[in-house]
């Protein structure tokens, strides 16, 4: 069963993250960069939802 909200289209959703990642990959090598660097590139709409904790 899919996770609730996984198909959302709005701000900060997984679909939006995929779109942003595709855009960033045009300029950056996002597959080679550390996760924390990638997360710093994300727009504010992702706020704490996608930030690493700990």
C-alpha distance matrix in Angstrom:
0.0 3.8 6.6 8.8 11.7 10.7 12.1 15.1 18.5 20.9 22.9 21.4 17.9 16.3 17.5 20.9 21.0 20.6 23.4 25.6 25.0 26.2 29.2 30.1 30.0 32.9 35.1 33.7 32.6 29.3 28.3 31.5 31.7 30.6 27.4 29.6 31.7 28.8 27.5 31.1 31.0 28.1 29.4 29.6 26.6 24.4 26.5 25.2 21.5 21.8 24.9 25.2 26.1 28.6
3.8 0.0 3.8 6.3 8.5 7.0 8.5 11.6 14.9 17.3 19.2 17.6 14.2 12.5 13.8 17.1 17.2 16.9 19.7 21.8 21.5 22.7 25.6 26.5 26.6 29.5 31.6 30.4 29.5 26.2 25.4 28.7 28.7 27.8 24.5 26.6 28.5 25.5 24.1 27.6 27.4 24.5 25.6 25.9 23.0 20.8 23.1 22.1 18.3 18.5 21.8 22.5 23.7 26.5
6.6 3.8 0.0 3.8 6.2 5.5 8.4 10.5 14.1 15.7 17.2 15.2 12.1 10.9 13.1 15.9 15.7 16.3 19.2 20.7 20.5 22.3 24.9 25.5 26.0 29.0 30.8 29.4 28.7 25.2 24.8 27.8 27.4 26.1 22.6 24.3 26.4 23.6 21.8 25.2 25.4 22.3 23.3 23.2 20.4 18.0 20.0 18.7 15.0 15.6 18.8 19.5 20.5 23.4
8.8 6.3 3.8 0.0 3.8 5.6 7.7 8.7 12.5 13.7 15.4 14.1 11.2 11.2 13.2 15.5 16.1 17.1 19.5 21.0 21.5 23.3 25.4 26.3 27.3 30.0 31.7 30.6 30.4 26.9 26.9 30.0 29.2 28.0 24.3 25.6 27.6 24.7 22.6 25.7 25.8 22.4 22.8 22.3 19.1 17.3 19.2 18.1 14.5 16.0 19.2 20.5 21.3 24.4
11.7 8.5 6.2 3.8 0.0 3.8 5.4 5.2 8.9 10.0 11.7 10.7 7.7 8.4 10.1 12.0 13.0 14.4 16.3 17.7 18.7 20.5 22.3 23.3 24.6 27.2 28.8 28.0 28.1 24.7 25.2 28.3 27.4 26.4 22.7 23.8 25.5 22.5 20.3 23.2 23.0 19.4 19.5 19.1 15.8 14.3 16.5 16.1 12.6 14.0 17.5 19.4 20.6 24.0
10.7 7.0 5.5 5.6 3.8 0.0 3.8 5.6 8.8 10.7 12.3 10.8 7.2 6.1 7.8 10.6 11.0 11.6 14.0 15.8 16.2 17.8 20.0 21.0 21.9 24.6 26.4 25.5 25.3 21.9 22.1 25.4 24.8 24.1 20.6 22.2 23.7 20.5 18.8 22.0 21.5 18.2 19.0 19.2 16.2 14.3 17.0 16.6 12.9 13.3 16.9 18.6 20.3 23.6
12.1 8.5 8.4 7.7 5.4 3.8 0.0 3.8 6.5 9.4 11.9 11.5 7.7 7.1 6.8 9.9 11.5 11.5 13.1 15.5 16.4 17.3 19.5 21.1 22.0 24.2 26.4 26.0 26.0 22.9 23.3 26.9 26.4 26.2 22.9 24.5 25.6 22.1 20.8 23.7 22.7 19.3 19.6 20.2 16.8 15.7 18.7 19.1 15.4 15.8 19.6 21.6 23.5 27.0
15.1 11.6 10.5 8.7 5.2 5.6 3.8 0.0 3.8 5.9 8.7 8.9 5.7 7.0 6.7 8.5 10.7 11.8 12.7 14.6 16.3 17.5 18.9 20.6 22.1 24.1 26.0 25.8 26.3 23.2 24.2 27.6 26.7 26.4 23.0 24.1 25.0 21.6 19.9 22.4 21.4 17.8 17.4 17.6 14.0 13.4 16.4 17.2 13.9 14.8 18.5 21.0 22.9 26.5
18.5 14.9 14.1 12.5 8.9 8.8 6.5 3.8 0.0 3.8 7.0 8.4 6.0 7.7 5.8 6.4 9.7 10.6 10.4 12.5 14.8 15.5 16.5 18.5 20.3 21.8 23.8 24.1 25.0 22.2 23.7 27.0 26.1 26.2 23.1 24.1 24.4 20.9 19.5 21.6 20.0 16.5 15.7 16.3 12.7 13.0 16.3 17.8 14.9 15.6 19.2 22.1 24.3 28.0
20.9 17.3 15.7 13.7 10.0 10.7 9.4 5.9 3.8 0.0 3.8 6.4 5.7 8.9 8.1 6.9 10.0 12.1 11.5 12.5 15.3 16.6 16.9 18.6 20.9 22.4 23.8 24.2 25.5 22.7 24.5 27.6 26.2 26.1 22.8 23.3 23.6 20.4 18.5 20.1 18.7 15.0 13.6 13.5 9.8 10.8 13.7 15.7 13.3 14.5 17.8 21.0 23.0 26.8
22.9 19.2 17.2 15.4 11.7 12.3 11.9 8.7 7.0 3.8 0.0 3.8 5.6 9.0 9.1 6.6 8.8 11.8 11.2 11.0 14.0 15.8 15.6 16.7 19.5 21.1 21.9 22.1 23.7 20.9 23.1 25.8 24.0 23.7 20.5 20.5 20.7 17.8 15.6 16.8 15.7 11.9 10.1 9.8 6.1 7.5 10.3 12.7 10.9 12.1 15.0 18.5 20.6 24.3
21.4 17.6 15.2 14.1 10.7 10.8 11.5 8.9 8.4 6.4 3.8 0.0 3.8 6.8 8.3 6.2 6.7 10.2 10.8 10.1 12.2 14.8 15.1 15.5 18.1 20.2 20.9 20.4 21.7 18.5 20.4 23.1 21.1 20.5 17.2 17.2 17.8 15.0 12.5 14.3 13.6 9.8 9.0 8.7 5.4 4.7 7.9 9.7 7.5 8.3 11.5 14.8 17.0 20.7
17.9 14.2 12.1 11.2 7.7 7.2 7.7 5.7 6.0 5.7 5.6 3.8 0.0 3.8 5.4 5.1 6.2 8.8 10.0 10.6 12.2 14.3 15.4 16.3 18.2 20.6 21.8 21.3 22.1 18.8 20.2 23.2 21.9 21.4 18.0 18.7 19.5 16.3 14.3 16.7 15.9 12.3 12.2 12.4 9.2 8.0 11.2 12.3 9.2 9.6 13.3 16.1 18.3 22.0
16.3 12.5 10.9 11.2 8.4 6.1 7.1 7.0 7.7 8.9 9.0 6.8 3.8 0.0 3.8 5.4 4.9 6.3 8.8 9.8 10.3 12.4 14.3 15.1 16.3 19.0 20.5 19.7 19.9 16.6 17.4 20.6 19.8 19.4 16.1 17.6 18.4 15.0 13.6 16.6 15.7 12.5 13.4 14.5 11.8 9.8 13.2 13.7 10.3 9.6 13.3 15.5 18.1 21.6
17.5 13.8 13.1 13.2 10.1 7.8 6.8 6.7 5.8 8.1 9.1 8.3 5.4 3.8 0.0 3.8 5.4 5.1 6.4 8.8 9.9 10.8 12.7 14.4 15.5 17.6 19.7 19.5 19.9 17.0 18.0 21.5 21.0 21.3 18.3 20.0 20.2 16.5 15.7 18.4 16.7 13.6 14.2 15.7 12.9 11.8 15.5 16.7 13.6 12.8 16.5 18.9 21.6 25.2
20.9 17.1 15.9 15.5 12.0 10.6 9.9 8.5 6.4 6.9 6.6 6.2 5.1 5.4 3.8 0.0 3.8 5.4 5.1 6.2 8.5 9.9 10.7 12.3 14.2 16.0 17.6 17.7 18.8 16.0 17.8 21.0 20.0 20.4 17.5 18.6 18.4 14.8 13.9 15.9 14.0 10.7 10.7 12.4 9.7 9.3 13.1 15.0 12.6 11.8 15.1 18.1 20.9 24.5
21.0 17.2 15.7 16.1 13.0 11.0 11.5 10.7 9.7 10.0 8.8 6.7 6.2 4.9 5.4 3.8 0.0 3.8 5.4 5.1 6.0 8.6 9.8 10.3 12.1 14.6 15.9 15.2 15.9 12.8 14.5 17.6 16.4 16.6 13.7 15.0 15.0 11.4 10.5 13.0 11.4 8.4 9.7 11.7 9.9 8.2 11.9 13.3 11.0 9.2 12.3 14.9 18.1 21.5
20.6 16.9 16.3 17.1 14.4 11.6 11.5 11.8 10.6 12.1 11.8 10.2 8.8 6.3 5.1 5.4 3.8 0.0 3.8 5.5 5.1 6.2 8.7 9.8 10.5 13.0 15.0 14.6 14.8 12.0 13.2 16.7 16.3 17.1 14.7 16.7 16.4 12.6 12.8 15.4 13.4 11.1 12.7 15.2 13.5 12.0 15.7 16.9 14.4 12.3 15.4 17.5 20.8 24.0
23.4 19.7 19.2 19.5 16.3 14.0 13.1 12.7 10.4 11.5 11.2 10.8 10.0 8.8 6.4 5.1 5.4 3.8 0.0 3.8 5.5 5.2 6.4 8.7 10.0 11.4 13.7 14.2 15.2 13.1 15.0 18.2 17.8 19.1 16.9 18.5 17.6 13.9 14.2 16.1 13.3 11.1 11.9 14.8 13.1 12.7 16.4 18.4 16.3 14.5 17.4 19.9 23.3 26.6
25.6 21.8 20.7 21.0 17.7 15.8 15.5 14.6 12.5 12.5 11.0 10.1 10.6 9.8 8.8 6.2 5.1 5.5 3.8 0.0 3.8 5.4 5.1 6.1 8.5 10.2 11.5 11.7 13.3 11.1 13.7 16.5 15.4 16.6 14.6 15.7 14.4 10.8 11.1 12.5 9.6 7.6 8.6 11.9 11.0 10.6 14.0 16.2 14.8 12.7 15.0 17.7 21.2 24.4
25.0 21.5 20.5 21.5 18.7 16.2 16.4 16.3 14.8 15.3 14.0 12.2 12.2 10.3 9.9 8.5 6.0 5.1 5.5 3.8 0.0 3.8 5.4 5.0 6.1 8.9 10.3 9.6 10.3 7.7 9.9 13.0 12.3 13.8 12.0 13.8 12.6 8.9 10.2 12.2 9.5 8.4 10.8 14.1 13.6 12.2 15.4 17.0 15.4 12.6 14.7 16.7 20.3 23.3
26.2 22.7 22.3 23.3 20.5 17.8 17.3 17.5 15.5 16.6 15.8 14.8 14.3 12.4 10.8 9.9 8.6 6.2 5.2 5.4 3.8 0.0 3.8 5.5 5.1 6.9 9.5 9.9 10.6 9.2 11.0 14.2 14.3 16.4 15.2 17.3 15.6 12.1 13.8 15.5 12.5 11.7 13.6 17.1 16.4 15.5 18.9 20.6 18.9 16.3 18.5 20.4 24.1 27.0
29.2 25.6 24.9 25.4 22.3 20.0 19.5 18.9 16.5 16.9 15.6 15.1 15.4 14.3 12.7 10.7 9.8 8.7 6.4 5.1 5.4 3.8 0.0 3.8 5.4 5.6 7.5 9.0 11.0 10.2 13.0 15.5 15.0 17.3 16.3 17.7 15.5 12.3 13.9 14.7 11.1 10.7 11.9 15.6 15.4 15.3 18.4 20.7 19.6 17.2 19.0 21.3 25.0 27.9
30.1 26.5 25.5 26.3 23.3 21.0 21.1 20.6 18.5 18.6 16.7 15.5 16.3 15.1 14.4 12.3 10.3 9.8 8.7 6.1 5.0 5.5 3.8 0.0 3.8 5.3 5.5 5.8 8.1 7.2 10.5 12.5 11.6 13.9 13.3 14.4 11.9 9.0 11.2 11.7 8.2 8.9 10.9 14.7 15.3 14.6 17.3 19.3 18.6 15.8 17.0 19.0 22.7 25.3
30.0 26.6 26.0 27.3 24.6 21.9 22.0 22.1 20.3 20.9 19.5 18.1 18.2 16.3 15.5 14.2 12.1 10.5 10.0 8.5 6.1 5.1 5.4 3.8 0.0 3.8 5.4 5.0 5.8 5.7 8.2 10.4 10.7 13.6 13.5 15.5 13.1 10.3 13.2 14.2 11.1 12.0 14.5 18.2 18.6 17.5 20.2 21.9 20.8 17.7 19.0 20.4 24.2 26.6
32.9 29.5 29.0 30.0 27.2 24.6 24.2 24.1 21.8 22.4 21.1 20.2 20.6 19.0 17.6 16.0 14.6 13.0 11.4 10.2 8.9 6.9 5.6 5.3 3.8 0.0 3.8 6.0 7.8 9.1 11.6 13.3 13.6 16.8 17.0 18.6 15.8 13.4 16.1 16.6 13.1 14.2 16.0 19.8 20.2 19.8 22.6 24.6 23.8 20.9 22.1 23.8 27.5 30.0
35.1 31.6 30.8 31.7 28.8 26.4 26.4 26.0 23.8 23.8 21.9 20.9 21.8 20.5 19.7 17.6 15.9 15.0 13.7 11.5 10.3 9.5 7.5 5.5 5.4 3.8 0.0 3.8 7.0 8.7 11.8 12.5 12.2 15.4 16.1 17.1 13.8 12.1 15.0 14.7 11.3 13.3 15.1 18.9 20.0 19.6 21.9 24.0 23.7 20.7 21.3 23.0 26.6 28.8
33.7 30.4 29.4 30.6 28.0 25.5 26.0 25.8 24.1 24.2 22.1 20.4 21.3 19.7 19.5 17.7 15.2 14.6 14.2 11.7 9.6 9.9 9.0 5.8 5.0 6.0 3.8 0.0 3.8 5.4 8.6 8.9 8.4 11.7 12.7 13.9 10.7 9.2 12.7 12.6 9.9 12.3 14.9 18.5 19.8 18.7 20.8 22.4 22.1 18.8 19.1 20.2 23.9 25.8
32.6 29.5 28.7 30.4 28.1 25.3 26.0 26.3 25.0 25.5 23.7 21.7 22.1 19.9 19.9 18.8 15.9 14.8 15.2 13.3 10.3 10.6 11.0 8.1 5.8 7.8 7.0 3.8 0.0 3.8 5.5 5.6 6.5 10.2 11.6 13.7 11.1 9.6 13.4 14.1 12.1 14.2 17.3 20.7 21.8 20.2 22.2 23.3 22.7 19.2 19.5 20.0 23.6 25.3
29.3 26.2 25.2 26.9 24.7 21.9 22.9 23.2 22.2 22.7 20.9 18.5 18.8 16.6 17.0 16.0 12.8 12.0 13.1 11.1 7.7 9.2 10.2 7.2 5.7 9.1 8.7 5.4 3.8 0.0 3.8 5.5 5.2 8.1 8.5 10.9 8.9 6.6 10.2 11.7 9.9 11.5 14.9 18.1 19.0 16.9 19.1 19.9 19.1 15.5 16.0 16.5 20.2 22.1
28.3 25.4 24.8 26.9 25.2 22.1 23.3 24.2 23.7 24.5 23.1 20.4 20.2 17.4 18.0 17.8 14.5 13.2 15.0 13.7 9.9 11.0 13.0 10.5 8.2 11.6 11.8 8.6 5.5 3.8 0.0 3.8 5.8 8.2 8.9 12.1 11.0 9.1 12.4 14.5 13.3 14.5 18.1 21.1 21.6 19.2 21.4 21.6 20.5 16.8 17.3 17.2 20.8 22.4
31.5 28.7 27.8 30.0 28.3 25.4 26.9 27.6 27.0 27.6 25.8 23.1 23.2 20.6 21.5 21.0 17.6 16.7 18.2 16.5 13.0 14.2 15.5 12.5 10.4 13.3 12.5 8.9 5.6 5.5 3.8 0.0 3.8 6.7 9.0 11.8 10.3 9.7 13.2 14.7 14.0 16.0 19.7 22.5 23.6 21.2 22.8 23.0 22.4 18.6 18.4 17.9 21.2 22.3
31.7 28.7 27.4 29.2 27.4 24.8 26.4 26.7 26.1 26.2 24.0 21.1 21.9 19.8 21.0 20.0 16.4 16.3 17.8 15.4 12.3 14.3 15.0 11.6 10.7 13.6 12.2 8.4 6.5 5.2 5.8 3.8 0.0 3.8 6.4 8.4 6.5 6.7 10.2 11.2 11.0 13.3 17.0 19.6 21.1 18.7 19.9 20.1 20.0 16.3 15.5 15.1 18.5 19.6
30.6 27.8 26.1 28.0 26.4 24.1 26.2 26.4 26.2 26.1 23.7 20.5 21.4 19.4 21.3 20.4 16.6 17.1 19.1 16.6 13.8 16.4 17.3 13.9 13.6 16.8 15.4 11.7 10.2 8.1 8.2 6.7 3.8 0.0 3.8 5.5 5.4 6.5 8.9 10.3 11.3 13.3 17.0 19.0 20.5 17.7 18.4 18.0 18.1 14.4 13.1 12.1 15.2 16.0
27.4 24.5 22.6 24.3 22.7 20.6 22.9 23.0 23.1 22.8 20.5 17.2 18.0 16.1 18.3 17.5 13.7 14.7 16.9 14.6 12.0 15.2 16.3 13.3 13.5 17.0 16.1 12.7 11.6 8.5 8.9 9.0 6.4 3.8 0.0 3.8 5.4 5.0 6.2 8.7 10.0 11.0 14.7 16.4 17.6 14.5 15.2 14.6 14.4 10.7 9.7 8.9 12.3 13.8
29.6 26.6 24.3 25.6 23.8 22.2 24.5 24.1 24.1 23.3 20.5 17.2 18.7 17.6 20.0 18.6 15.0 16.7 18.5 15.7 13.8 17.3 17.7 14.4 15.5 18.6 17.1 13.9 13.7 10.9 12.1 11.8 8.4 5.5 3.8 0.0 3.8 5.4 5.1 6.3 8.9 10.3 13.6 14.7 16.5 13.6 13.6 12.9 13.7 10.4 8.3 7.6 10.7 12.0
31.7 28.5 26.4 27.6 25.5 23.7 25.6 25.0 24.4 23.6 20.7 17.8 19.5 18.4 20.2 18.4 15.0 16.4 17.6 14.4 12.6 15.6 15.5 11.9 13.1 15.8 13.8 10.7 11.1 8.9 11.0 10.3 6.5 5.4 5.4 3.8 0.0 3.8 5.4 5.2 6.7 9.3 12.6 14.4 16.6 14.3 14.6 14.9 15.8 12.5 10.8 11.1 14.3 15.7
28.8 25.5 23.6 24.7 22.5 20.5 22.1 21.6 20.9 20.4 17.8 15.0 16.3 15.0 16.5 14.8 11.4 12.6 13.9 10.8 8.9 12.1 12.3 9.0 10.3 13.4 12.1 9.2 9.6 6.6 9.1 9.7 6.7 6.5 5.0 5.4 3.8 0.0 3.8 5.4 5.2 6.9 10.6 13.0 14.5 12.1 13.3 14.0 14.0 10.5 10.1 11.0 14.7 16.8
27.5 24.1 21.8 22.6 20.3 18.8 20.8 19.9 19.5 18.5 15.6 12.5 14.3 13.6 15.7 13.9 10.5 12.8 14.2 11.1 10.2 13.8 13.9 11.2 13.2 16.1 15.0 12.7 13.4 10.2 12.4 13.2 10.2 8.9 6.2 5.1 5.4 3.8 0.0 3.8 5.3 5.4 8.8 10.2 11.8 9.0 9.8 10.2 10.6 7.3 6.5 8.2 11.8 14.3
31.1 27.6 25.2 25.7 23.2 22.0 23.7 22.4 21.6 20.1 16.8 14.3 16.7 16.6 18.4 15.9 13.0 15.4 16.1 12.5 12.2 15.5 14.7 11.7 14.2 16.6 14.7 12.6 14.1 11.7 14.5 14.7 11.2 10.3 8.7 6.3 5.2 5.4 3.8 0.0 3.8 5.5 8.1 9.4 12.0 10.2 10.2 11.3 12.7 10.1 8.6 10.4 13.5 15.6
31.0 27.4 25.4 25.8 23.0 21.5 22.7 21.4 20.0 18.7 15.7 13.6 15.9 15.7 16.7 14.0 11.4 13.4 13.3 9.6 9.5 12.5 11.1 8.2 11.1 13.1 11.3 9.9 12.1 9.9 13.3 14.0 11.0 11.3 10.0 8.9 6.7 5.2 5.3 3.8 0.0 3.8 6.5 9.2 11.5 10.4 11.4 13.3 14.1 11.5 11.1 13.3 16.6 19.1
28.1 24.5 22.3 22.4 19.4 18.2 19.3 17.8 16.5 15.0 11.9 9.8 12.3 12.5 13.6 10.7 8.4 11.1 11.1 7.6 8.4 11.7 10.7 8.9 12.0 14.2 13.3 12.3 14.2 11.5 14.5 16.0 13.3 13.3 11.0 10.3 9.3 6.9 5.4 5.5 3.8 0.0 3.8 6.6 8.0 6.8 8.6 10.9 11.1 8.9 9.5 12.5 15.7 18.7
29.4 25.6 23.3 22.8 19.5 19.0 19.6 17.4 15.7 13.6 10.1 9.0 12.2 13.4 14.2 10.7 9.7 12.7 11.9 8.6 10.8 13.6 11.9 10.9 14.5 16.0 15.1 14.9 17.3 14.9 18.1 19.7 17.0 17.0 14.7 13.6 12.6 10.6 8.8 8.1 6.5 3.8 0.0 3.8 5.5 6.2 7.8 11.1 11.6 10.6 11.4 14.8 17.6 20.7
29.6 25.9 23.2 22.3 19.1 19.2 20.2 17.6 16.3 13.5 9.8 8.7 12.4 14.5 15.7 12.4 11.7 15.2 14.8 11.9 14.1 17.1 15.6 14.7 18.2 19.8 18.9 18.5 20.7 18.1 21.1 22.5 19.6 19.0 16.4 14.7 14.4 13.0 10.2 9.4 9.2 6.6 3.8 0.0 3.8 5.3 5.2 8.8 10.1 10.3 10.7 14.4 16.5 19.6
26.6 23.0 20.4 19.1 15.8 16.2 16.8 14.0 12.7 9.8 6.1 5.4 9.2 11.8 12.9 9.7 9.9 13.5 13.1 11.0 13.6 16.4 15.4 15.3 18.6 20.2 20.0 19.8 21.8 19.0 21.6 23.6 21.1 20.5 17.6 16.5 16.6 14.5 11.8 12.0 11.5 8.0 5.5 3.8 0.0 3.8 5.5 8.9 8.9 9.8 11.4 15.1 17.2 20.7
24.4 20.8 18.0 17.3 14.3 14.3 15.7 13.4 13.0 10.8 7.5 4.7 8.0 9.8 11.8 9.3 8.2 12.0 12.7 10.6 12.2 15.5 15.3 14.6 17.5 19.8 19.6 18.7 20.2 16.9 19.2 21.2 18.7 17.7 14.5 13.6 14.3 12.1 9.0 10.2 10.4 6.8 6.2 5.3 3.8 0.0 3.8 6.3 5.7 6.0 7.9 11.6 13.9 17.5
26.5 23.1 20.0 19.2 16.5 17.0 18.7 16.4 16.3 13.7 10.3 7.9 11.2 13.2 15.5 13.1 11.9 15.7 16.4 14.0 15.4 18.9 18.4 17.3 20.2 22.6 21.9 20.8 22.2 19.1 21.4 22.8 19.9 18.4 15.2 13.6 14.6 13.3 9.8 10.2 11.4 8.6 7.8 5.2 5.5 3.8 0.0 3.8 5.6 6.8 7.0 10.7 12.2 15.6
25.2 22.1 18.7 18.1 16.1 16.6 19.1 17.2 17.8 15.7 12.7 9.7 12.3 13.7 16.7 15.0 13.3 16.9 18.4 16.2 17.0 20.6 20.7 19.3 21.9 24.6 24.0 22.4 23.3 19.9 21.6 23.0 20.1 18.0 14.6 12.9 14.9 14.0 10.2 11.3 13.3 10.9 11.1 8.8 8.9 6.3 3.8 0.0 3.8 5.6 5.0 8.1 8.9 12.3
21.5 18.3 15.0 14.5 12.6 12.9 15.4 13.9 14.9 13.3 10.9 7.5 9.2 10.3 13.6 12.6 11.0 14.4 16.3 14.8 15.4 18.9 19.6 18.6 20.8 23.8 23.7 22.1 22.7 19.1 20.5 22.4 20.0 18.1 14.4 13.7 15.8 14.0 10.6 12.7 14.1 11.1 11.6 10.1 8.9 5.7 5.6 3.8 0.0 3.8 5.8 8.6 9.9 13.6
21.8 18.5 15.6 16.0 14.0 13.3 15.8 14.8 15.6 14.5 12.1 8.3 9.6 9.6 12.8 11.8 9.2 12.3 14.5 12.7 12.6 16.3 17.2 15.8 17.7 20.9 20.7 18.8 19.2 15.5 16.8 18.6 16.3 14.4 10.7 10.4 12.5 10.5 7.3 10.1 11.5 8.9 10.6 10.3 9.8 6.0 6.8 5.6 3.8 0.0 3.8 6.6 9.1 12.8
24.9 21.8 18.8 19.2 17.5 16.9 19.6 18.5 19.2 17.8 15.0 11.5 13.3 13.3 16.5 15.1 12.3 15.4 17.4 15.0 14.7 18.5 19.0 17.0 19.0 22.1 21.3 19.1 19.5 16.0 17.3 18.4 15.5 13.1 9.7 8.3 10.8 10.1 6.5 8.6 11.1 9.5 11.4 10.7 11.4 7.9 7.0 5.0 5.8 3.8 0.0 3.8 6.4 9.8
25.2 22.5 19.5 20.5 19.4 18.6 21.6 21.0 22.1 21.0 18.5 14.8 16.1 15.5 18.9 18.1 14.9 17.5 19.9 17.7 16.7 20.4 21.3 19.0 20.4 23.8 23.0 20.2 20.0 16.5 17.2 17.9 15.1 12.1 8.9 7.6 11.1 11.0 8.2 10.4 13.3 12.5 14.8 14.4 15.1 11.6 10.7 8.1 8.6 6.6 3.8 0.0 3.8 6.7
26.1 23.7 20.5 21.3 20.6 20.3 23.5 22.9 24.3 23.0 20.6 17.0 18.3 18.1 21.6 20.9 18.1 20.8 23.3 21.2 20.3 24.1 25.0 22.7 24.2 27.5 26.6 23.9 23.6 20.2 20.8 21.2 18.5 15.2 12.3 10.7 14.3 14.7 11.8 13.5 16.6 15.7 17.6 16.5 17.2 13.9 12.2 8.9 9.9 9.1 6.4 3.8 0.0 3.8
28.6 26.5 23.4 24.4 24.0 23.6 27.0 26.5 28.0 26.8 24.3 20.7 22.0 21.6 25.2 24.5 21.5 24.0 26.6 24.4 23.3 27.0 27.9 25.3 26.6 30.0 28.8 25.8 25.3 22.1 22.4 22.3 19.6 16.0 13.8 12.0 15.7 16.8 14.3 15.6 19.1 18.7 20.7 19.6 20.7 17.5 15.6 12.3 13.6 12.8 9.8 6.7 3.8 0.0
